[in-house]
Amino acid sequence: MTVKLNPNEVVLKAGDTNQVVDEKTVDGKLIVTNQRIYFRTITEESERFNLEIMFENILDVIFYSKGFFLAKGLNIVTRDGKNYVFPLKKRDEIGQLINKMY
């Protein structure tokens, strides 16, 4: 898994997570740079779930906790009406970083 960065783009935070798509989970890595957010899958079979979210396209970042063991994560809502759900252990760190960027 490689991410081609733009000139002057720097990785600020990265973490292992999965993306919840239609009640299924896709394992991958969430990468926050100074220009955008990437989700890259671990396996080649699920590369269709790779995504890139530009900060100017983010409408809202929602912190959530649910379940008996309080699974934590981020729900990123984009201006085109899409929701991206990422369970994260470092939810607060990454969520605050994203909030500063958009």
Secondary structure as UniProt FT lines:
FT   TURN            7..8
FT   STRAND          11..21
FT   TURN            22..23
FT   STRAND          24..33
FT   STRAND          36..41
FT   HELIX           44..49
FT   STRAND          51..54
FT   HELIX           55..57
FT   STRAND          58..66
FT   TURN            67..70
FT   STRAND          71..78
FT   TURN            79..80
FT   STRAND          83..87
FT   TURN            89..90
FT   HELIX           91..101
//
